[in-house]
Structures are given as C-alpha cells and as structure tokens.
C-alpha cells in the first residue's frame, strides 16, 4: 500500500485482448488506462484473504490497521523530505521532488479512506461467504469478497482524488472501469495462489476445513 501511494502519478495503458480476432470488436480493442499504483494493490486483498482464512477476522482487521499506520508514517517522511531545501548540487531539486511526491498527501488520504472501507468490507464479506458455505468453496469467498470490496475501493479513491484535483473528473469513469476490471482480473488469477497457500497452511498447522489458528 505504501508503494501504491508513492508511484500513483504515472499512468500507463494495457491492451490484454489485442490477440483476439477483429470480429470481437470492442472487447478486442479495449485498453486499460490505469495508474501504476494499482499494480501492487490487489496483492493486499490476497494477503488479507489469506490471513482471514488462516488466522481469522480479528487478525485480518489488525493487519488493515497496520497498513494505515505504515501509510501515515510514509506521509510524515515524505512531507518532511519535501519541506527541507535541496542543495545546489542535488540530483533531484525541489521542483522535481514536489512534482513527483507533492501529491503523496492527497494520495495517502484518499487511499487510506478507500483502503479502510474496502478492506474491512472485504474481511466481513470473506467471513460471510465462509460461514454461508460451511468453509467449502474457497474460490467463492476469495473472489466474491474481493470483487465487491474492490468496486468500493476504486470508486472511493477516485472520487477523493478527483475532488482534490489530483485527477481530472473527465477521467473518472474511464479510470473506474479500467481500475475495477483490472483488479477483478488479478483476483481471478490469484485464486490458485490462495488455494496453494491455504492447502499448505492446513497441512502444516493440522487445520480442519474452515478451522482457524487462534493467537490470543
């Protein structure tokens, strides 16, 4: 989450369906336009899902709070770094540093609120699906919890960034669609990782189906 906030100002495009035949039309031509900050972000949801599965809801929420503390500490470091004057021989001058990191405070504020809402909802949805399925069907709780929370996360952070002027409003819907679809695709592809780690944890800790490790 810290790395997401530091690199979010660079945007890139990706056309994952360009290999499809031309008669696929809009799907074949669809291009993602997203911030590089979104690249590591879906990993945070995989991690909280794994912690939820193995250690339970309480520990997953604790990790979410830890992420917020780390973001606040990063904001403090960047703010102090931006405030101190650069020397005449510094490879990175004040203007360049501010241009790259000057909106970190806005990004941290937006991402903290979005992260808090989305992750706590993700943990809650994860355990809802886990209880509903009796601990079976890992793919359901892994994907359905993440998809719902990712939509909340993406829309929340974009509303806050657009309101703060960090991103133009005319980019809102394009970035919302691209960001949400990208996160959904990553969530689908990380499902095998979720299964592998969960299988290892159950075997290593001798856990029964749906059982969690208590660290209290």
C-alpha positions in Angstrom: 0.0 0.0 0.0 2.9 2.3 0.7 4.4 1.7 -2.7 1.0 2.4 -4.3 0.8 5.9 -2.8 4.3 6.8 -3.8 4.1 5.9 -7.5 0.4 6.6 -8.4 1.1 9.7 -10.6 2.4 7.6 -13.5 -0.4 6.2 -15.8 0.0 3.5 -18.4 -2.1 1.7 -21.0 -2.5 -2.1 -21.5 -4.4 -3.9 -24.2 -4.7 -7.5 -22.9 -7.3 -8.6 -25.5 -5.5 -7.4 -28.7 -4.7 -11.0 -29.6 -8.4 -11.8 -30.2 -9.8 -11.8 -33.7 -11.0 -8.4 -35.1 -14.6 -9.6 -35.2 -14.6 -9.5 -31.3 -15.0 -5.7 -31.8 -15.0 -3.6 -28.6 -13.5 -6.4 -26.5 -10.5 -6.8 -28.8 -9.9 -3.1 -28.8 -10.4 -2.5 -25.1 -7.5 -0.8 -23.5 -6.9 -0.3 -19.8 -5.7 3.2 -18.7 -4.6 2.9 -15.1 -2.1 4.2 -12.6 1.0 2.2 -11.9 0.0 2.5 -8.3 -2.7 -0.1 -8.9 -0.2 -2.8 -9.9 0.8 -3.9 -6.3 -2.6 -3.0 -4.7 -4.6 -6.2 -5.4 -1.9 -8.2 -3.5 -3.1 -6.5 -0.3 -6.5 -8.2 -0.7 -5.0 -11.6 -1.4 -2.9 -11.2 1.8 -5.9 -10.2 3.9 -8.0 -13.0 2.5 -5.2 -15.5 3.4 -4.9 -14.1 6.9 -8.7 -14.2 7.2 -8.7 -17.8 6.2 -5.9 -19.0 8.4 -5.9 -16.6 11.4 -9.4 -15.2 11.4 -11.3 -11.9 11.1 -9.7 -10.2 14.1 -6.1 -10.7 12.9 -7.1 -9.6 9.3 -8.5 -6.3 10.7 -5.3 -5.8 12.7 -3.3 -6.0 9.5 -5.6 -3.5 7.8 -4.9 -1.0 10.7 -1.2 -1.7 10.5 -1.3 -0.8 6.8 -2.9 2.6 7.7 -0.2 3.2 10.3 2.5 2.5 7.7 0.8 4.9 5.2 0.7 7.7 7.9 4.4 7.2 8.7 5.3 7.3 5.0 3.3 10.6 4.6 5.3 12.1 7.5 8.6 11.1 5.9 7.6 12.4 2.5 6.3 15.7 4.0 9.5 16.4 5.9 11.6 15.4 2.8 9.5 17.8 0.6 9.9 20.7 3.2 13.6 20.7 3.5 15.5 22.7 0.8 17.6 20.8 -1.7 21.3 21.7 -2.1 22.5 23.3 -5.4 24.2 20.0 -6.4 21.3 17.7 -5.5 20.5 15.4 -8.5 16.8 15.9 -7.6 15.9 19.5 -7.0 12.9 20.9 -5.0 10.7 21.3 -8.1 11.2 17.8 -9.3 10.7 16.2 -5.9 7.5 18.2 -5.3 6.2 17.3 -8.8 6.7 13.5 -8.1 5.8 13.3 -4.4 3.9 16.5 -3.8 0.5 14.8 -4.1 1.5 12.0 -1.8 -0.5 13.5 1.0 -3.6 13.6 -1.2 -3.0 10.0 -2.4 -2.4 8.8 1.2 -5.5 10.5 2.5 -7.6 9.1 -0.4 -6.2 5.6 -0.3 -6.4 5.4 3.5 -10.1 6.0 3.5 -10.7 3.8 0.5 -8.4 1.1 1.9 -10.1 1.2 5.3 -13.6 0.9 3.9 -12.7 -1.7 1.2 -10.5 -3.9 3.4 -12.9 -4.0 6.4 -15.7 -4.8 4.0 -13.6 -7.4 2.3 -12.9 -9.2 5.6 -16.6 -9.0 6.5 -17.7 -10.4 3.1 -15.0 -13.1 3.3 -16.3 -14.5 6.5 -19.9 -14.1 5.3 -19.2 -16.4 2.4 -17.1 -18.7 4.5 -19.9 -19.2 7.0 -22.5 -19.5 4.3 -20.6 -22.3 2.5 -19.5 -24.0 5.7 -15.8 -23.4 5.0 -16.1 -25.0 1.5 -15.5 -23.5 -2.0 -12.5 -21.3 -1.4 -12.9 -19.6 -4.8 -16.3 -18.2 -3.8 -15.1 -16.3 -0.8 -11.8 -15.3 -2.3 -13.3 -13.8 -5.4 -16.7 -12.6 -4.3 -15.4 -10.8 -1.3 -12.6 -9.1 -3.3 -14.8 -8.1 -6.2 -17.3 -6.3 -4.1 -14.7 -4.5 -2.0 -12.6 -3.6 -5.0 -15.5 -1.7 -6.5 -15.9 0.3 -3.3 -12.2 0.9 -3.1 -11.8 2.0 -6.7 -14.8 4.4 -6.7 -13.9 5.9 -3.3 -10.3 6.7 -4.1 -11.2 8.2 -7.5 -13.9 10.4 -6.0 -11.5 11.7 -3.4 -8.6 12.2 -5.9 -10.9 14.0 -8.4 -12.4 16.2 -5.6 -8.8 17.1 -4.5 -7.9 18.0 -8.1 -5.2 15.3 -8.4 -7.1 13.7 -11.3 -9.5 15.4 -13.8 -13.2 14.5 -13.5 -13.4 13.7 -17.2 -11.1 10.7 -16.5 -13.3 9.3 -13.7 -15.5 6.7 -15.4 -12.7 5.5 -17.7 -10.4 5.0 -14.7 -13.2 3.5 -12.6 -13.9 0.9 -15.3 -10.3 0.2 -16.0 -9.2 0.0 -12.4 -12.1 -2.2 -11.3 -11.8 -4.7 -14.2 -8.0 -4.9 -13.7 -8.5 -5.7 -10.0 -11.1 -8.3 -10.8 -8.8 -10.0 -13.4 -5.9 -10.1 -10.8 -8.3 -11.5 -8.2 -9.3 -14.3 -10.6 -5.6 -15.1 -11.4 -4.5 -15.1 -7.7 -7.1 -17.8 -6.9 -4.6 -20.7 -7.5 -2.2 -18.9 -5.1 -4.9 -18.7 -2.5 -5.6 -22.4 -2.8 -1.9 -23.4 -2.6 -1.2 -21.3 0.5 -4.4 -22.4 2.2 -3.6 -26.1 1.4 -0.1 -25.7 2.8 -1.4 -23.9 6.0 -4.0 -26.6 6.7 -1.4 -29.3 6.3 1.3 -27.5 8.2 -0.9 -26.5 11.1 -3.2 -29.6 11.0 -6.3 -27.5 10.5 -9.7 -28.9 9.7 -11.9 -27.5 7.0 -12.9 -23.9 8.0 -10.7 -24.0 11.2 -8.6 -21.0 12.1 -5.5 -20.6 14.2 -6.1 -18.6 17.4 -3.2 -16.4 18.5 -5.0 -14.9 21.5 
